[in-house]
Amino acid sequence: MSFIVNSLRMNNFRSYEKGYIEFDSHITILHGPNAAGKTNIIEALHLLTTGESFRNPKKDDLPLWGADKTQIEFVATDGNLRRDVEIIISKEDKTTLLNGKKITSKYEMLSALPCVIFNPDDLRIVKEAAARRRQEIDTLGSQLSPNYSKLISEYKKITTQRNKMLKEGNYKGDIFEAWTNRLIDVGIALTEKRIALFERIQPHVEKYYLELIGDNENEESLLVRYESARGNNDVISFQDALNKREEDEIIRKQTLVGPHRDDIIFEINGKEARSLASQGQQRSIALAWKLAQLSVIKEFSNNKPLLLLDDVMSELDQKRRNYLAQIVGEAAQTVITTANIDYFDKNLLKRAKVVLVPEHIISSE
């Protein structure tokens, strides 16, 4: 199956009292000045596909100023199949409906229409903290597998409870030991899932990077590797690592061993990109990482994902823009925001639906 988003409706969402937009099945370009509401549309699509917003807002941030609640809804189709997702957010509650029925499992929302988002903040993925890179792979894994999503949720609960006991000084006795054993079991299962997914992503990232740099006289090569904070992936090594960090955990009052401490490392010609790569190299890595996600989604699910590009063209040079333009629309249904339509060549504009924001955002159907 490959669902295509046909339309989006917004009521009292961010800057929109009422808004309605229809999308092209390949490329839609949202064109308008800064603060026109383009990113709000991207955010609505991201919420409706993943249940989360890349902006990490508070509930009070989403409704239009003065409104008690906000409602967003899209309709997606795959042949005769229809997928209607609606989210209603108030100060008290958040309700998600799929074809009119309340969703009880987050994976029901994630599985049918995978989404990859790329915004200017993502260009710093190489230099940011390890948590940012773990989030990237875990978000993708949660869209591809219900077990992955459940493991992430369970592991977070375990570390939260174990950290609470460490802070309270309750780090001795059967209860703490039981939480530690559960940390090991779920941590190993999560690591196995994550590494398996990483091994699918890795060759695509390295391939896209080489294509992005093209003819490079320095003969650059990118190596992407997974770095575990505890060594081998088994119970004994996990327990040994915990034992070695026991005093540190008591002093710092937090769990210091497990997949929540792992990292993804990028190396160019054997040197860590985090400290030595140029800005252009870092941006090529970030773009290659996002494109690799599209390839992995296709391999796993045979679905055509939704690709959201929020104002990234302004952050890329012409070479990288041209490369990205060759891929969008075919590899994924793509929605792009821009304040400058001149970033796009004529061939791309011919293939795309260009929507002026806010002028072409209809107030009602």
C-alpha positions in Angstrom: 0.0 0.0 0.0 1.0 3.6 -0.6 -1.3 6.2 0.7 -1.3 9.7 -0.8 -2.3 12.7 1.2 -5.1 14.4 -0.7 -6.2 17.2 1.6 -5.7 18.9 4.9 -8.2 20.8 7.0 -7.2 23.0 10.0 -9.6 24.6 12.5 -8.1 27.0 15.1 -4.7 25.6 14.5 -1.7 27.9 15.0 -2.3 30.9 12.7 -5.3 29.4 10.9 -8.9 30.0 12.1 -10.1 27.8 9.2 -7.8 26.4 6.5 -8.1 23.9 3.7 -5.5 22.7 1.2 -5.3 20.0 -1.5 -1.9 18.4 -2.3 -0.4 17.1 -5.5 0.3 13.4 -5.5 4.0 14.1 -6.2 5.2 17.6 -5.2 3.5 20.5 -3.6 5.5 23.7 -3.0 4.1 26.0 -0.3 5.5 29.5 -1.3 5.1 32.6 0.8 7.0 35.1 3.0 8.3 34.3 6.4 5.6 34.0 9.1 2.9 33.4 6.5 2.0 30.0 8.1 3.9 27.6 5.8 5.6 25.7 8.7 2.2 25.4 10.5 1.0 23.3 7.5 4.1 21.1 7.7 3.5 20.7 11.5 -0.1 19.6 11.0 1.0 17.0 8.5 3.7 15.7 10.9 1.2 15.5 13.8 -1.3 13.6 11.7 1.3 11.0 10.5 3.4 10.5 13.6 1.3 11.8 16.5 4.1 14.2 17.4 5.3 17.6 16.3 9.0 18.3 15.4 8.5 21.7 17.2 7.8 19.9 20.6 5.1 22.4 21.5 3.0 22.7 24.6 -0.7 21.9 24.2 -1.5 25.6 24.7 0.8 26.5 21.7 -1.3 24.8 19.1 -4.8 26.4 19.3 -5.3 29.8 17.6 -5.0 32.6 20.2 -8.2 32.7 22.2 -9.5 29.3 21.0 -10.3 26.5 23.5 -9.3 23.7 21.2 -7.8 22.9 17.8 -8.7 20.4 15.2 -6.7 19.1 12.2 -7.6 16.4 9.7 -6.3 14.9 6.6 -7.7 12.5 4.0 -5.3 10.1 2.3 -6.2 7.5 -0.3 -4.7 4.4 -1.9 -6.9 3.4 -4.8 -10.3 2.6 -3.2 -8.9 2.7 0.3 -9.4 5.8 2.4 -7.6 6.9 5.5 -9.1 9.8 7.4 -7.0 10.9 10.4 -8.3 13.6 12.8 -6.6 15.1 15.9 -8.5 17.2 18.4 -6.5 18.9 21.1 -7.9 20.9 24.1 -6.3 22.0 27.3 -7.6 18.8 29.0 -7.2 16.1 26.3 -5.9 15.0 23.0 -8.1 12.7 20.8 -7.0 10.9 17.6 -9.6 9.4 15.3 -8.9 7.1 12.4 -11.8 6.8 10.0 -14.0 8.1 12.7 -12.9 5.7 15.4 -10.7 6.6 18.4 -7.2 5.2 18.2 -6.1 3.1 21.1 -2.6 2.2 19.7 -0.1 4.8 18.5 1.1 2.3 15.9 -2.3 2.3 14.2 -1.4 5.9 13.3 2.3 5.3 12.4 2.2 2.2 10.2 0.2 3.1 7.1 1.8 6.4 6.1 5.4 6.7 7.2 6.8 10.3 7.3 10.2 11.8 7.0 10.7 15.4 7.9 13.7 17.6 7.1 14.1 21.1 8.5 17.1 23.4 9.1 17.5 22.0 12.7 18.2 18.6 11.1 21.3 20.0 9.4 23.0 20.1 12.8 22.4 16.4 13.4 26.1 15.6 13.2 27.2 18.0 15.9 24.2 17.8 18.2 24.1 15.5 21.3 23.8 11.7 20.9 20.1 11.8 22.0 19.3 13.6 18.8 20.7 10.9 16.6 19.1 8.1 18.7 15.8 9.9 18.3 16.2 9.8 14.5 16.6 6.1 14.3 14.0 5.3 17.0 11.4 7.5 15.2 12.0 5.6 12.0 11.9 2.3 13.8 8.6 3.1 15.5 7.0 3.8 12.2 8.1 0.5 10.8 7.5 -1.9 13.6 4.9 -2.0 16.4 7.4 -4.0 18.5 10.0 -1.3 18.2 7.5 1.3 19.3 6.5 -0.8 22.3 10.1 -1.4 23.3 10.9 2.3 23.2 7.9 3.1 25.4 8.7 0.3 27.9 12.4 1.1 28.1 11.6 4.8 28.9 9.3 3.7 31.7 12.0 1.4 33.1 14.7 4.0 33.1 12.3 6.6 34.6 11.4 4.3 37.5 15.0 3.2 38.0 16.2 6.8 38.0 13.5 7.7 40.5 14.7 5.0 42.9 18.3 6.1 42.5 17.3 9.7 43.4 15.4 8.5 46.4 18.3 6.3 47.6 16.4 3.1 47.1 19.1 1.3 45.1 19.4 -1.8 47.3 17.0 -4.6 47.6 14.8 -6.9 45.5 12.7 -4.2 43.9 15.6 -2.3 42.5 17.2 -5.5 41.3 14.0 -6.4 39.5 14.0 -3.1 37.7 17.6 -3.6 36.8 16.9 -7.1 35.4 14.1 -5.6 33.4 16.4 -2.9 32.2 18.8 -5.5 30.9 16.1 -7.6 29.2 14.3 -4.8 27.4 17.6 -2.9 26.8 19.0 -5.9 24.9 15.8 -6.4 22.9 15.8 -2.7 22.0 19.5 -2.6 21.0 19.0 -5.7 18.8 16.1 -3.9 17.0 18.0 -0.7 16.7 21.2 -2.2 15.4 19.3 -4.3 12.8 17.6 -1.1 11.6 20.9 0.8 11.6 22.5 -1.9 9.5 19.8 -1.3 6.9 20.3 2.5 7.0 24.1 2.5 7.0 24.9 1.5 3.4 22.3 3.9 2.0 23.7 6.9 4.0 27.2 6.1 2.7 25.9 5.7 -0.9 23.9 9.0 -0.9 26.9 10.9 0.6 29.2 9.8 -2.2 26.6 10.8 -4.8 26.1 14.2 -3.1 29.8 15.1 -3.1 30.1 13.8 -6.7 33.5 14.3 -8.3 35.7 15.2 -5.4 39.4 15.4 -5.8 40.0 14.6 -2.1 38.3 11.2 -2.6 36.2 11.5 0.5 34.6 8.4 2.1 31.9 8.4 4.8 31.7 5.6 7.4 28.7 5.4 9.7 29.0 3.2 12.8 26.9 2.4 15.8 28.7 2.9 19.1 27.4 1.0 22.2 28.2 2.4 25.6 28.3 -1.1 27.1 30.1 -3.3 24.7 28.8 -6.7 23.5 25.0 -7.2 23.2 24.4 -9.9 25.9 23.2 -10.1 29.5 26.7 -10.7 31.0 28.3 -7.6 29.3 25.3 -5.5 30.2 25.5 -6.6 33.9 29.2 -6.1 34.0 28.9 -2.6 32.6 26.2 -1.8 35.3 28.5 -3.2 38.0 31.4 -1.0 36.9 29.2 2.1 36.9 27.4 1.3 40.1 29.1 4.0 42.2 28.8 6.6 39.5 25.1 5.8 39.2 24.6 6.3 43.0 26.5 9.6 42.9 24.8 10.9 39.8 21.4 9.4 40.7 20.7 8.2 37.1 21.0 5.1 34.9 24.3 5.4 33.1 24.3 2.1 31.1 22.0 1.0 28.3 20.8 1.9 24.8 19.8 5.4 26.0 23.5 6.2 26.1 24.5 4.8 22.7 25.4 6.9 19.7 25.7 7.0 15.9 29.1 8.2 14.7 29.9 9.7 11.3 33.5 9.5 10.1 35.0 11.1 7.0 38.3 9.5 5.9 38.6 8.0 9.4 38.1 11.2 11.3 35.0 12.1 13.3 32.8 14.5 11.4 31.4 15.9 14.7 34.6 17.8 15.3 36.4 18.0 12.0 33.8 18.1 9.2 33.2 21.3 7.3 29.7 22.8 7.3 29.2 21.6 3.7 30.2 18.0 4.7 27.9 18.1 7.7 25.0 19.2 5.6 25.7 16.4 3.0 25.7 13.9 5.8 22.3 15.2 7.1 20.8 15.1 3.7 22.2 11.6 3.0 20.7 10.4 6.3 17.2 11.7 5.5 17.3 10.2 2.0 18.5 6.9 3.4 15.3 6.8 5.6 13.2 7.0 2.4 15.1 4.0 1.0 14.7 2.0 4.2 10.9 2.7 4.4 10.5 1.4 0.8 12.5 -1.7 1.6 10.6 -2.5 4.8 7.1 -1.7 3.9 7.0 -1.1 0.1 5.1 2.1 1.1 5.7 5.5 -0.5 6.3 7.8 2.4 5.5 11.4 2.9 8.5 13.7 2.8 8.2 17.1 4.4 10.9 19.7 3.6 10.5 22.8 5.7 12.7 25.7 4.4 15.7 23.5 3.8 16.4 24.7 0.3 17.6 28.1 1.7 20.2 26.2 3.8 21.6 24.1 0.9 23.9 25.2 -2.0 22.8 24.8 -5.6 24.5 21.5 -6.0 22.7 19.9 -3.1 19.4 21.6 -4.1 19.7 20.1 -7.6 20.4 16.6 -6.2 17.4 16.8 -3.9 15.2 18.0 -6.7 16.0 14.9 -8.7 14.7 12.6 -6.0 11.6 14.4 -4.5 8.2 13.5 -5.8 9.3 10.1 -7.1 10.8 8.5 -4.0 8.1 10.1 -1.8 5.1 12.4 -2.0 6.8 15.7 -1.1 5.6 18.9 0.5 8.2 21.7 0.4 8.1 25.2 2.0 10.1 28.1 0.7 10.2 31.9 0.8 12.1 32.0 -2.5 10.6 30.2 -5.5 13.9 30.9 -7.4 15.6 28.1 -5.5 13.7 25.6 -7.8 14.6 25.0 -11.5 11.9 25.2 -14.2 11.7 21.4 -14.6 10.8 20.9 -10.9 8.3 23.7 -11.0 6.6 22.1 -14.0 6.2 18.9 -12.0 4.9 20.6 -8.9 1.8 22.2 -7.6 2.7 25.7 -6.3 0.5 27.0 -3.5 0.8 30.6 -2.3 0.5 30.9 1.4 -1.7 32.3 2.8 -3.5 33.4 -0.3 -4.3 30.0 -1.7 -5.3 28.4 1.7 -9.0 28.1 1.4 -11.0 29.1 4.4 -13.5 26.3 3.8 -14.2 23.6 1.2 
